[in-house]
Amino acid sequence: MTWVLVLAVAGVAFAAMVLIGRLPRTGWEVTGAALLFGLAGYALQGHPGLPGAPTPAVENAAVADATLLKERQQMGNSFAKGRSWLILADGLTRQGQYRAAADVLGKAARENPDDADVEVALGNALVGHSEGLITPAAQYAFRRAAAIDPNHPGPPFFMGLALAQSGRLVDARAMWVDLLARSPADAPYRPDLAARLERLDQMIAASGGAPAASGEPAPAPAAPAPASGKK
């Protein structure tokens, strides 16, 4: 019965190409041979009698952390000019397409050079593309964001996170301690920041180091040096 259906489908496909697709007569033999070749391959390798065995979808380990995306959105300006670009980039990062998100945000940064949120998102996309490691390009994006808006919590928070993921725990802690010290008591990101800082202290202690005093300030991400006017 299966082969009857297969042959019927092949016949219908050939008839459709001839009658609907206006296949010229000179191509009938070649098209028929191609269909027969496909049927021969199916006869050799096809197993229509085997039961189906669907496999669950493989989760992409590179997809963005939804909590961090929400946190960055809470830290940003909902009415900034680059908001539409951020929505598109966030959709790409949720699928793990960090390179595409970075390309989108790079264009957004050129069109909106005074939008700190775009620079923070660009830094995050570049960190995601490098599998969690801090890169010079990502550092530059975070520093650009800090230069645009020195009070924005995103640059020190996410740059500190990237530094911690890169093994630079003490540097990350310095940024987070300073950010926590100057964050409003009702800031929505403050509980998560405090919890991350506590875990970071435990990691530093476990590695044989000693965390600095909890009130020790640290400089925010340095702004990039201004370009020279000389030619």
C-alpha positions as CSV (number, residue, x, y, z in Angstrom):
1,M,0.0,0.0,0.0
2,T,2.9,2.4,0.8
3,W,4.4,2.0,-2.6
4,V,1.1,2.6,-4.3
5,L,0.9,5.9,-2.5
6,V,4.5,6.8,-3.3
7,L,4.1,6.1,-7.0
8,A,0.8,8.0,-7.0
9,V,2.5,11.1,-5.5
10,A,5.3,10.8,-8.0
11,G,2.8,10.6,-10.8
12,V,0.8,13.6,-9.6
13,A,4.0,15.6,-9.2
14,F,5.1,14.8,-12.8
15,A,1.6,15.7,-14.1
16,A,1.6,19.0,-12.2
17,M,5.0,19.9,-13.6
18,V,3.8,19.1,-17.1
19,L,0.2,20.6,-17.0
20,I,0.6,23.4,-14.5
21,G,4.3,24.2,-14.7
22,R,4.3,24.0,-18.5
23,L,7.3,21.7,-18.5
24,P,8.5,21.5,-22.1
25,R,8.5,18.0,-23.7
26,T,12.2,18.1,-24.1
27,G,12.5,18.0,-20.3
28,W,10.1,15.2,-19.7
29,E,12.7,12.4,-19.8
30,V,15.1,14.3,-17.5
31,T,12.4,15.0,-15.0
32,G,11.1,11.5,-15.1
33,A,14.6,10.1,-14.6
34,A,15.0,12.4,-11.6
35,L,11.8,11.2,-10.0
36,L,12.8,7.5,-10.6
37,F,16.2,8.2,-9.1
38,G,14.5,9.6,-6.0
39,L,12.2,6.6,-5.8
40,A,15.2,4.2,-6.1
41,G,16.9,6.0,-3.3
42,Y,13.8,5.7,-1.1
43,A,13.6,2.0,-2.0
44,L,17.2,1.5,-0.8
45,Q,17.2,3.6,2.3
46,G,13.5,4.3,3.3
47,H,11.9,2.4,6.1
48,P,8.2,3.4,6.1
49,G,7.3,0.5,8.3
50,L,9.3,1.7,11.3
51,P,7.4,3.5,14.1
52,G,8.1,7.2,14.5
53,A,10.5,8.2,17.2
54,P,10.3,12.0,17.7
55,T,13.1,13.5,19.8
56,P,12.7,16.5,22.1
57,A,14.1,19.7,20.8
58,V,17.6,20.4,21.9
59,E,17.9,23.5,24.2
60,N,20.3,26.1,22.9
61,A,22.7,26.7,25.8
62,A,23.7,30.0,24.2
63,V,20.4,31.6,24.6
64,A,20.2,34.8,26.6
65,D,19.4,34.7,30.3
66,A,15.8,36.1,30.5
67,T,16.4,37.5,34.0
68,L,19.3,39.5,32.8
69,L,17.4,40.8,29.8
70,K,14.6,41.9,32.1
71,E,17.1,43.5,34.5
72,R,18.7,45.5,31.7
73,Q,15.3,46.7,30.6
74,Q,14.5,47.8,34.2
75,M,17.7,49.8,34.3
76,G,17.1,51.6,31.0
77,N,15.0,54.3,29.7
78,S,11.7,53.0,28.2
79,F,11.3,56.1,26.0
80,A,14.8,56.3,24.6
81,K,15.2,56.8,20.8
82,G,16.9,53.5,20.4
83,R,14.1,51.5,22.0
84,S,12.9,49.9,18.8
85,W,16.4,48.7,18.0
86,L,16.6,47.2,21.5
87,I,13.4,45.2,21.0
88,L,14.7,43.7,17.8
89,A,18.1,42.9,19.4
90,D,16.5,41.4,22.5
91,G,14.5,39.0,20.2
92,L,17.7,37.9,18.6
93,T,19.6,37.4,21.9
94,R,16.7,35.3,23.2
95,Q,17.5,32.9,20.3
96,G,21.2,32.9,21.0
97,Q,22.0,35.0,17.9
98,Y,24.4,37.3,19.6
99,R,26.4,38.2,16.5
100,A,23.2,39.3,14.7
101,A,22.2,41.3,17.8
102,A,25.6,43.0,17.9
103,D,25.3,44.0,14.3
104,V,21.8,45.5,14.9
105,L,23.0,47.3,18.0
106,G,26.1,48.6,16.2
107,K,23.9,50.3,13.7
108,A,21.6,51.5,16.4
109,A,24.6,53.1,18.3
110,R,25.7,54.9,15.1
111,E,22.2,56.3,14.6
112,N,21.7,57.1,18.4
113,P,25.2,58.0,19.7
114,D,23.8,59.5,22.9
115,D,21.7,56.4,24.0
116,A,23.4,54.6,26.9
117,D,20.9,51.7,26.8
118,V,22.0,50.8,23.3
119,E,25.7,50.8,24.3
120,V,24.9,48.6,27.3
121,A,23.0,46.1,25.2
122,L,25.8,46.2,22.6
123,G,28.3,45.3,25.3
124,N,26.1,42.4,26.5
125,A,25.7,41.1,22.9
126,L,29.5,41.2,22.4
127,V,30.0,39.3,25.7
128,G,27.4,36.7,24.7
129,H,29.1,36.3,21.3
130,S,32.4,35.6,23.0
131,E,30.6,33.0,25.2
132,G,30.7,35.1,28.4
133,L,34.2,36.5,28.1
134,I,34.9,40.3,28.3
135,T,36.5,41.6,25.1
136,P,38.0,45.0,24.3
137,A,35.0,45.8,22.1
138,A,32.6,45.0,24.9
139,Q,34.6,47.0,27.4
140,Y,34.5,50.0,25.0
141,A,30.7,49.7,24.7
142,F,30.3,49.7,28.5
143,R,32.7,52.6,28.9
144,R,30.8,54.5,26.1
145,A,27.6,53.9,28.1
146,A,29.2,55.2,31.3
147,A,30.4,58.3,29.5
148,I,27.0,59.0,28.1
149,D,25.2,58.6,31.4
150,P,27.5,58.3,34.5
151,N,24.6,57.5,36.7
152,H,23.3,54.6,34.6
153,P,23.6,51.3,36.7
154,G,23.9,49.2,33.6
155,P,27.6,49.7,32.7
156,P,29.1,48.8,36.1
157,F,26.5,46.0,36.6
158,F,27.0,44.2,33.3
159,M,30.7,45.0,32.9
160,G,31.2,43.6,36.4
161,L,29.2,40.5,35.4
162,A,31.4,40.0,32.3
163,L,34.6,40.5,34.4
164,A,33.4,37.8,36.9
165,Q,32.6,35.4,34.1
166,S,36.1,36.0,32.7
167,G,37.7,35.1,36.1
168,R,38.5,38.7,37.2
169,L,36.6,38.4,40.4
170,V,38.2,41.2,42.4
171,D,37.7,43.7,39.6
172,A,34.1,42.7,39.3
173,R,33.6,43.0,43.0
174,A,35.1,46.5,43.0
175,M,32.5,47.7,40.4
176,W,29.6,46.0,42.2
177,V,30.5,47.4,45.6
178,D,30.6,50.9,44.3
179,L,27.3,50.4,42.4
180,L,25.6,49.0,45.5
181,A,26.8,51.9,47.6
182,R,25.3,54.5,45.3
183,S,22.1,52.6,44.3
184,P,18.7,53.8,45.7
185,A,17.2,51.6,48.3
186,D,14.2,50.9,46.2
187,A,16.1,50.2,43.0
188,P,14.5,47.0,41.4
189,Y,18.0,45.5,40.6
190,R,19.4,46.1,44.1
191,P,18.4,42.7,45.7
192,D,19.8,40.8,42.8
193,L,23.0,42.8,42.9
194,A,23.4,42.3,46.6
195,A,22.9,38.5,46.2
196,R,25.4,38.3,43.3
197,L,27.9,40.3,45.4
198,E,27.5,37.9,48.3
199,R,28.1,34.9,46.0
200,L,31.1,36.7,44.5
201,D,32.6,37.2,48.0
202,Q,32.2,33.5,48.6
203,M,33.9,32.6,45.4
204,I,36.8,35.0,46.2
205,A,37.1,33.5,49.7
206,A,37.0,29.9,48.3
207,S,39.8,30.8,45.8
208,G,42.1,31.9,48.7
209,G,41.5,35.6,48.3
210,A,40.0,38.0,50.8
211,P,37.3,40.4,49.7
212,A,37.8,44.1,50.4
213,A,35.8,45.9,53.0
214,S,32.1,46.1,51.9
215,G,32.1,49.9,51.8
216,E,35.3,50.2,49.7
217,P,34.4,52.2,46.6
218,A,35.6,51.4,43.1
219,P,35.7,53.6,40.0
220,A,33.0,53.2,37.5
221,P,33.9,52.0,34.0
222,A,36.3,54.6,32.6
223,A,35.1,56.7,29.7
224,P,37.0,56.3,26.4
225,A,39.6,58.9,25.8
226,P,38.5,61.7,23.4
227,A,39.8,61.5,19.9
228,S,42.6,63.8,19.1
229,G,41.9,66.7,16.9
230,K,45.2,66.5,15.1
231,K,45.3,65.1,11.6
